[in-house]
Amino acid sequence: MAQPQHRLARLAAGATGLLIAASMSGACARQPVAEDTSGARMTAQLMPPQPTVGPATLTINVSGATAATLGRATVEVIAHMTHPGMTPVVATVTPRGPDVYDAAVDFTMPGSWVLIATVKLHDGRRLESRVPVTVQPRQP
C-alpha cells in the first residue's frame, strides 16, 4: 500500500513543477516588447478650483510615455453627482496642445460631484483620475 501513495506524491510533485514552469514562461511572454507605457501619468486641474453652478474647465495633462503613445490618446470626462438618480454630465473635450486637453464641464446644480477623467492610450492602456468637487450655488 505504501508504494501507490509514493507514486501519487511523485506525480503531484511533478505536476506542480510543470505548472510553475508553465506559469513562468507565460509571464515572460506577456511583457511588452516594443514600448512600455507603464510610466504614463495624468494630472487634472479644475478651474475655477471652487466652481459655482455653470461652466468650469478641467485641464488634463498626460506625460511620462513616448510621443507616439501620447499623441494618439483619447480623453473622456464625465461628471457624476455623488447621490444616486442624477444624470451624468458628459464634458466636451478639446485638445489644447501636445498631450494637454481641456474638458468643458457644465455643472447643472450645486452639491457634491466627482469628475472622472479617462485617458485611453493607443495601445489600449487606460489612465483614470477622480476629482471630487463641491459645486456652490450661483451667486446673484
N, CA, C and O of each residue as an XYZ file, in Angstrom:
560
protein
N       0.812     -1.199      0.000
C       0.000      0.000      0.000
C       0.855      1.262      0.000
O       0.413      2.285     -0.523
N       2.033      1.233      0.552
C       2.870      2.417      0.643
C       3.335      2.849     -0.739
O       3.532      4.041     -0.976
N       3.512      1.909     -1.649
C       4.040      2.239     -2.953
C       3.072      3.092     -3.787
O       3.543      4.053     -4.394
N       1.759      2.823     -3.868
C       0.869      3.693     -4.633
C       0.835      5.116     -4.068
O       0.727      6.078     -4.828
N       0.926      5.257     -2.747
C       0.933      6.596     -2.171
C       2.205      7.335     -2.574
O       2.171      8.540     -2.824
N       3.335      6.611     -2.638
C       4.604      7.209     -3.030
C       4.530      7.682     -4.489
O       5.004      8.769     -4.819
N       3.931      6.855     -5.356
C       3.783      7.245     -6.756
C       2.886      8.474     -6.882
O       3.165      9.374     -7.674
N       1.829      8.508     -6.114
C       0.914      9.645     -6.147
C       1.629     10.930     -5.713
O       1.419     11.985     -6.311
N       2.460     10.848     -4.691
C       3.221     12.011     -4.217
C       4.195     12.478     -5.294
O       4.345     13.680     -5.510
N       4.866     11.531     -5.980
C       5.798     11.902     -7.049
C       5.061     12.545     -8.216
O       5.549     13.519     -8.790
N       3.896     12.018     -8.574
C       3.110     12.608     -9.653
C       2.665     14.026     -9.295
O       2.712     14.924    -10.136
N       2.239     14.224     -8.061
C       1.814     15.547     -7.619
C       2.975     16.534     -7.656
O       2.808     17.676     -8.085
N       4.137     16.104     -7.215
C       5.318     16.971     -7.231
C       5.704     17.320     -8.671
O       6.054     18.464     -8.961
N       5.642     16.350     -9.555
C       5.968     16.596    -10.965
C       4.977     17.556    -11.600
O       5.369     18.453    -12.346
N       3.686     17.373    -11.307
C       2.664     18.253    -11.865
C       2.843     19.674    -11.350
O       2.668     20.629    -12.106
N       3.186     19.828    -10.087
C       3.419     21.156     -9.513
C       4.588     21.835    -10.221
O       4.516     23.021    -10.545
N       5.650     21.096    -10.458
C       6.813     21.649    -11.164
C       6.454     22.100    -12.563
O       6.906     23.158    -13.003
N       5.650     21.323    -13.275
C       5.231     21.702    -14.623
C       4.363     22.966    -14.601
O       4.506     23.838    -15.459
N       3.471     23.058    -13.624
C       2.627     24.246    -13.516
C       3.457     25.502    -13.250
O       3.193     26.560    -13.822
N       4.453     25.381    -12.386
C       5.317     26.533    -12.090
C       6.085     26.947    -13.332
O       6.169     28.138    -13.634
N       6.649     25.986    -14.061
C       7.409     26.288    -15.272
C       6.512     26.925    -16.331
O       6.920     27.874    -17.002
N       5.300     26.409    -16.484
C       4.379     26.955    -17.476
C       3.970     28.375    -17.117
O       3.882     29.233    -17.996
N       3.720     28.635    -15.840
C       3.304     29.986    -15.452
C       4.441     30.975    -15.625
O       4.198     32.127    -15.983
N       5.679     30.559    -15.381
C       6.817     31.457    -15.554
C       7.037     31.784    -17.020
O       7.349     32.928    -17.352
N       6.884     30.812    -17.903
C       7.087     31.087    -19.319
C       5.984     31.986    -19.847
O       6.237     32.809    -20.726
N       4.763     31.850    -19.333
C       3.660     32.721    -19.741
C       3.882     34.143    -19.276
O       3.554     35.084    -19.999
N       4.429     34.322    -18.088
C       4.682     35.664    -17.566
C       5.714     36.375    -18.416
O       5.590     37.573    -18.672
N       6.732     35.651    -18.854
C       7.762     36.256    -19.692
C       7.192     36.648    -21.051
O       7.580     37.676    -21.607
N       6.286     35.851    -21.588
C       5.730     36.127    -22.902
C       4.809     37.349    -22.889
O       4.622     37.966    -23.938
N       4.233     37.720    -21.756
C       3.295     38.830    -21.696
C       3.976     40.185    -21.527
O       3.298     41.211    -21.580
N       5.255     40.223    -21.330
C       5.927     41.502    -21.146
C       5.969     42.244    -22.476
O       6.195     41.628    -23.518
N       5.749     43.589    -22.454
C       5.766     44.345    -23.704
C       7.144     44.325    -24.336
O       8.165     44.353    -23.649
N       7.150     44.275    -25.656
C       8.415     44.203    -26.372
C       8.781     45.558    -26.964
O       9.910     46.016    -26.788
N       7.858     46.206    -27.659
C       8.190     47.412    -28.405
C       8.332     48.639    -27.514
O       9.408     49.236    -27.463
N       7.275     49.028    -26.812
C       7.366     50.203    -25.967
C       6.581     49.990    -24.694
O       5.597     49.251    -24.674
N       7.012     50.629    -23.649
C       6.398     50.462    -22.334
C       5.743     51.778    -21.938
O       6.426     52.784    -21.745
N       4.401     51.771    -21.815
C       3.683     52.995    -21.442
C       3.320     52.996    -19.969
O       2.525     53.825    -19.527
N       3.896     52.073    -19.201
C       3.523     51.991    -17.788
C       3.912     53.245    -17.023
O       3.368     53.505    -15.950
N       4.840     54.024    -17.552
C       5.252     55.245    -16.883
C       4.348     56.437    -17.189
O       4.603     57.543    -16.712
N       3.301     56.226    -17.974
C       2.411     57.332    -18.320
C       1.675     57.820    -17.073
O       1.246     57.025    -16.237
N       1.540     59.143    -16.969
C       0.857     59.753    -15.830
C      -0.136     60.789    -16.345
O      -0.005     61.322    -17.447
N      -1.124     61.050    -15.510
C      -2.112     62.058    -15.853
C      -2.310     62.967    -14.643
O      -2.394     62.499    -13.507
N      -2.382     64.265    -14.901
C      -2.756     65.211    -13.847
C      -3.995     65.958    -14.332
O      -4.186     66.160    -15.531
N      -4.822     66.358    -13.390
C      -6.051     67.079    -13.728
C      -6.191     68.270    -12.796
O      -5.988     68.154    -11.587
N      -6.543     69.431    -13.376
C      -6.713     70.643    -12.580
C      -8.007     71.334    -13.002
O      -8.228     71.587    -14.187
N      -8.852     71.635    -12.031
C     -10.136     72.270    -12.286
C     -10.018     73.784    -12.119
O      -9.433     74.269    -11.151
N     -10.581     74.521    -13.077
C     -10.625     75.984    -12.999
C     -12.050     76.431    -13.240
O     -12.627     76.036    -14.253
N     -12.642     77.211    -12.394
C     -12.076     77.639    -11.123
C     -12.025     76.469    -10.144
O     -12.804     75.524    -10.272
N     -11.112     76.520     -9.161
C     -10.958     75.415     -8.223
C     -12.188     75.181     -7.348
O     -12.416     74.059     -6.895
N     -12.985     76.224     -7.104
C     -14.224     76.107     -6.321
C     -15.368     76.634     -7.192
O     -15.793     77.780     -7.042
N     -15.860     75.791     -8.103
C     -16.826     76.274     -9.091
C     -18.213     76.501     -8.499
O     -18.571     75.959     -7.454
N     -18.976     77.323     -9.210
C     -20.389     77.509     -8.925
C     -21.169     76.823    -10.047
O     -20.577     76.352    -11.018
N     -22.491     76.767     -9.913
C     -23.318     76.179    -10.958
C     -22.999     76.889    -12.275
O     -22.960     78.118    -12.336
N     -22.774     76.106    -13.317
C     -22.430     76.665    -14.620
C     -21.130     76.073    -15.132
O     -20.738     74.981    -14.721
N     -20.456     76.787    -16.030
C     -19.272     76.219    -16.689
C     -18.016     76.229    -15.821
O     -17.804     77.112    -14.989
N     -17.199     75.211    -16.051
C     -15.859     75.098    -15.459
C     -15.015     74.316    -16.455
O     -15.550     73.684    -17.366
N     -13.701     74.358    -16.284
C     -12.803     73.645    -17.199
C     -11.866     72.752    -16.410
O     -11.198     73.198    -15.478
N     -11.826     71.478    -16.798
C     -10.867     70.534    -16.235
C      -9.753     70.375    -17.253
O      -9.990     69.900    -18.364
N      -8.523     70.774    -16.881
C      -7.371     70.638    -17.774
C      -6.627     69.361    -17.411
O      -6.282     69.131    -16.252
N      -6.387     68.538    -18.423
C      -5.744     67.232    -18.245
C      -4.409     67.250    -18.966
O      -4.338     67.570    -20.153
N      -3.356     66.905    -18.247
C      -2.015     66.776    -18.816
C      -1.602     65.316    -18.739
O      -1.722     64.682    -17.690
N      -1.116     64.787    -19.853
C      -0.633     63.416    -19.898
C       0.862     63.472    -20.175
O       1.309     64.185    -21.073
N       1.634     62.714    -19.396
C       3.090     62.744    -19.568
C       3.695     61.407    -19.188
O       3.018     60.512    -18.682
N       4.991     61.296    -19.448
C       5.738     60.143    -18.974
C       5.808     58.959    -19.905
O       6.386     57.938    -19.532
N       5.252     59.041    -21.097
C       5.343     57.950    -22.065
C       5.902     58.517    -23.362
O       6.189     59.710    -23.450
N       6.055     57.671    -24.356
C       6.625     58.134    -25.615
C       5.638     59.015    -26.360
O       4.430     58.936    -26.137
N       6.148     59.841    -27.232
C       5.295     60.749    -28.008
C       4.292     59.970    -28.847
O       3.149     60.404    -28.997
N       4.693     58.840    -29.393
C       3.777     58.031    -30.212
C       2.616     57.520    -29.371
O       1.489     57.433    -29.857
N       2.877     57.188    -28.138
C       1.830     56.684    -27.258
C       0.866     57.791    -26.896
O      -0.349     57.599    -26.945
N       1.392     58.947    -26.535
C       0.547     60.030    -26.060
C      -0.190     60.733    -27.183
O      -1.335     61.146    -27.002
N       0.438     60.877    -28.337
C      -0.147     61.639    -29.433
C      -1.466     61.095    -29.932
O      -2.250     61.835    -30.526
N      -1.728     59.837    -29.709
C      -2.974     59.248    -30.198
C      -3.918     58.888    -29.053
O      -4.745     57.986    -29.191
N      -3.802     59.574    -27.947
C      -4.662     59.292    -26.790
C      -6.056     59.861    -27.023
O      -6.227     60.866    -27.714
N      -7.052     59.196    -26.432
C      -8.413     59.742    -26.426
C      -8.773     60.032    -24.972
O      -8.398     59.288    -24.065
N      -9.505     61.124    -24.764
C      -9.815     61.581    -23.410
C     -11.329     61.728    -23.279
O     -12.004     62.230    -24.178
N     -11.842     61.277    -22.135
C     -13.263     61.401    -21.831
C     -13.397     61.891    -20.394
O     -12.677     61.432    -19.507
N     -14.310     62.811    -20.168
C     -14.574     63.312    -18.814
C     -16.082     63.270    -18.592
O     -16.862     63.788    -19.392
N     -16.470     62.642    -17.489
C     -17.882     62.554    -17.125
C     -18.019     63.043    -15.687
O     -17.267     62.630    -14.804
N     -18.991     63.931    -15.462
C     -19.256     64.471    -14.130
C     -20.461     63.748    -13.539
O     -21.528     63.692    -14.150
N     -20.277     63.198    -12.344
C     -21.347     62.470    -11.643
C     -21.630     63.163    -10.317
O     -20.707     63.540     -9.595
N     -22.898     63.327    -10.003
C     -23.246     63.763     -8.655
C     -23.065     62.560     -7.741
O     -23.237     61.418     -8.168
N     -22.721     62.814     -6.495
C     -22.406     61.695     -5.597
C     -23.641     60.977     -5.067
O     -23.520     59.883     -4.517
N     -24.826     61.565     -5.220
C     -26.022     60.839     -4.782
C     -26.723     60.236     -6.006
O     -26.667     60.804     -7.097
N     -27.379     59.089     -5.823
C     -27.965     58.377     -6.963
C     -29.157     59.117     -7.569
O     -29.793     59.958     -6.934
N     -29.427     58.767     -8.822
C     -30.605     59.280     -9.500
C     -30.362     60.468    -10.403
O     -31.273     60.889    -11.117
N     -29.167     61.020    -10.394
C     -28.880     62.188    -11.226
C     -28.206     61.749    -12.525
O     -27.376     60.840    -12.532
N     -28.565     62.395    -13.595
C     -27.978     62.085    -14.895
C     -26.554     62.633    -14.953
O     -26.326     63.793    -14.609
N     -25.588     61.808    -15.386
C     -24.208     62.305    -15.511
C     -24.118     63.381    -16.597
O     -24.922     63.413    -17.528
N     -23.132     64.253    -16.457
C     -22.867     65.298    -17.436
C     -21.592     64.909    -18.183
O     -20.538     64.721    -17.576
N     -21.701     64.791    -19.505
C     -20.541     64.455    -20.327
C     -19.891     65.755    -20.784
O     -20.546     66.612    -21.378
N     -18.608     65.893    -20.504
C     -17.880     67.110    -20.861
C     -17.440     67.064    -22.321
O     -17.232     65.992    -22.889
N     -17.305     68.242    -22.912
C     -16.745     68.357    -24.254
C     -15.235     68.531    -24.104
O     -14.771     69.500    -23.503
N     -14.470     67.582    -24.657
C     -13.012     67.594    -24.507
C     -12.376     68.118    -25.796
O     -12.690     67.662    -26.896
N     -11.472     69.090    -25.628
C     -10.775     69.690    -26.764
C      -9.276     69.635    -26.516
O      -8.810     70.058    -25.458
N      -8.495     69.109    -27.498
C      -7.041     69.154    -27.320
C      -6.549     70.601    -27.403
O      -6.934     71.347    -28.304
N      -5.692     70.987    -26.448
C      -5.161     72.348    -26.426
C      -3.750     72.407    -26.979
O      -3.329     73.432    -27.515
N      -3.036     71.334    -26.854
C      -1.658     71.266    -27.320
C      -1.187     69.845    -27.166
O      -1.984     68.953    -26.874
N       0.116     69.615    -27.359
C       0.608     68.249    -27.211
C       0.325     67.714    -25.804
O       0.867     68.198    -24.811
N      -0.528     66.717    -25.756
C      -0.809     65.994    -24.514
C      -1.478     66.850    -23.440
O      -1.383     66.535    -22.254
N      -2.157     67.934    -23.843
C      -2.931     68.774    -22.935
C      -4.343     68.866    -23.498
O      -4.543     69.174    -24.673
N      -5.315     68.594    -22.638
C      -6.719     68.576    -23.059
C      -7.539     69.420    -22.101
O      -7.313     69.399    -20.892
N      -8.503     70.169    -22.652
C      -9.439     70.940    -21.837
C     -10.811     70.303    -21.954
O     -11.306     70.056    -23.053
N     -11.419     70.041    -20.802
C     -12.763     69.471    -20.764
C     -13.710     70.520    -20.211
O     -13.582     70.938    -19.061
N     -14.672     70.946    -21.040
C     -15.661     71.937    -20.617
C     -16.803     71.202    -19.923
O     -17.514     70.404    -20.533
N     -16.959     71.494    -18.628
C     -17.991     70.854    -17.815
C     -19.033     71.908    -17.461
O     -18.687     73.028    -17.086
N     -20.307     71.549    -17.581
C     -21.381     72.464    -17.192
C     -22.103     71.854    -15.996
O     -22.936     70.961    -16.149
N     -21.771     72.348    -14.799
C     -22.409     71.841    -13.591
C     -23.852     72.338    -13.554
O     -24.099     73.543    -13.597
N     -24.793     71.417    -13.475
C     -26.207     71.758    -13.581
C     -26.859     72.118    -12.249
O     -27.937     72.713    -12.228
N     -26.214     71.762    -11.139
C     -26.783     72.089     -9.827
C     -25.703     72.058     -8.761
O     -24.662     71.429     -8.955
N     -25.934     72.730     -7.631
C     -24.943     72.702     -6.559
C     -24.934     71.349     -5.863
O     -25.906     70.596     -5.915
N     -23.815     71.059     -5.213
C     -23.700     69.821     -4.455
C     -22.372     69.135     -4.698
O     -21.452     69.714     -5.278
N     -22.284     67.888     -4.245
C     -21.049     67.099     -4.368
C     -21.035     66.361     -5.707
O     -21.977     65.652     -6.062
N     -19.950     66.553     -6.424
C     -19.745     65.925     -7.728
C     -18.406     65.196     -7.719
O     -17.533     65.475     -6.898
N     -18.266     64.259     -8.650
C     -16.986     63.615     -8.917
C     -16.769     63.668    -10.426
O     -17.603     63.199    -11.201
N     -15.638     64.242    -10.833
C     -15.264     64.244    -12.242
C     -14.386     63.023    -12.485
O     -13.372     62.838    -11.811
N     -14.771     62.200    -13.436
C     -13.977     61.016    -13.775
C     -13.368     61.259    -15.148
O     -14.071     61.290    -16.158
N     -12.047     61.432    -15.170
C     -11.311     61.659    -16.410
C     -10.619     60.355    -16.795
O      -9.879     59.776    -16.000
N     -10.867     59.902    -18.017
C     -10.270     58.665    -18.503
C      -9.463     58.968    -19.756
O      -9.974     59.564    -20.705
N      -8.199     58.556    -19.756
C      -7.338     58.686    -20.921
C      -7.058     57.277    -21.426
O      -6.598     56.416    -20.677
N      -7.341     57.052    -22.706
C      -7.054     55.754    -23.307
C      -5.899     55.948    -24.290
O      -6.019     56.667    -25.282
N      -4.778     55.289    -23.988
C      -3.608     55.364    -24.856
C      -3.830     54.479    -26.079
O      -4.680     53.589    -26.059
N      -3.068     54.724    -27.141
C      -3.298     53.991    -28.389
C      -3.111     52.485    -28.246
O      -3.664     51.723    -29.039
N      -2.345     52.043    -27.255
C      -2.118     50.605    -27.084
C      -3.181     49.951    -26.195
O      -3.066     48.775    -25.853
N      -4.217     50.716    -25.821
C      -5.307     50.159    -25.041
C      -5.196     50.387    -23.541
O      -6.162     50.156    -22.814
N      -4.058     50.829    -23.068
C      -3.917     51.103    -21.636
C      -4.751     52.320    -21.267
O      -4.953     53.225    -22.077
N      -5.231     52.322    -20.026
C      -6.093     53.404    -19.559
C      -5.513     54.044    -18.300
O      -4.942     53.376    -17.437
N      -5.680     55.353    -18.229
C      -5.351     56.116    -17.029
C      -6.661     56.735    -16.557
O      -7.484     57.149    -17.374
N      -6.855     56.798    -15.257
C      -8.081     57.386    -14.738
C      -7.774     58.272    -13.544
O      -6.919     57.958    -12.716
N      -8.488     59.383    -13.474
C      -8.366     60.286    -12.346
C      -9.767     60.652    -11.886
O     -10.647     60.927    -12.702
N      -9.970     60.655    -10.577
C     -11.250     61.054     -9.991
C     -11.019     62.342     -9.202
O     -10.193     62.392     -8.291
N     -11.755     63.361     -9.568
C     -11.599     64.671     -8.946
C     -12.890     65.009     -8.203
O     -13.911     65.280     -8.836
N     -12.858     64.998     -6.863
C     -14.052     65.389     -6.104
C     -14.228     66.906     -6.150
O     -13.260     67.659     -6.040
N     -15.474     67.340     -6.313
C     -15.763     68.769     -6.448
C     -17.022     69.097     -5.651
O     -17.998     68.347     -5.678
N     -16.990     70.226     -4.942
C     -18.202     70.743     -4.308
C     -18.603     71.987     -5.081
O     -17.904     73.000     -5.066
N     -19.733     71.894     -5.751
C     -20.225     72.999     -6.570
C     -21.141     73.864     -5.705
O     -22.074     73.371     -5.070
N     -20.851     75.154     -5.698
C     -21.612     76.114     -4.910
C     -22.767     76.680     -5.757
O     -22.699     76.678     -6.986
N     -23.820     77.162     -5.091
C     -24.896     77.827     -5.845
C     -24.341     79.068     -6.550
O     -23.393     79.703     -6.089
N     -24.960     79.381     -7.667
C     -24.558     80.588     -8.408
C     -24.912     81.817     -7.583
O     -25.999     81.900     -7.012
N     -24.009     82.748     -7.525
C     -24.243     83.990     -6.752
C     -25.091     84.945     -7.577
O     -24.877     85.077     -8.782
N     -26.062     85.621     -6.935
C     -26.920     86.568     -7.687
C     -26.177     87.804     -8.143
O     -26.765     88.678     -8.779
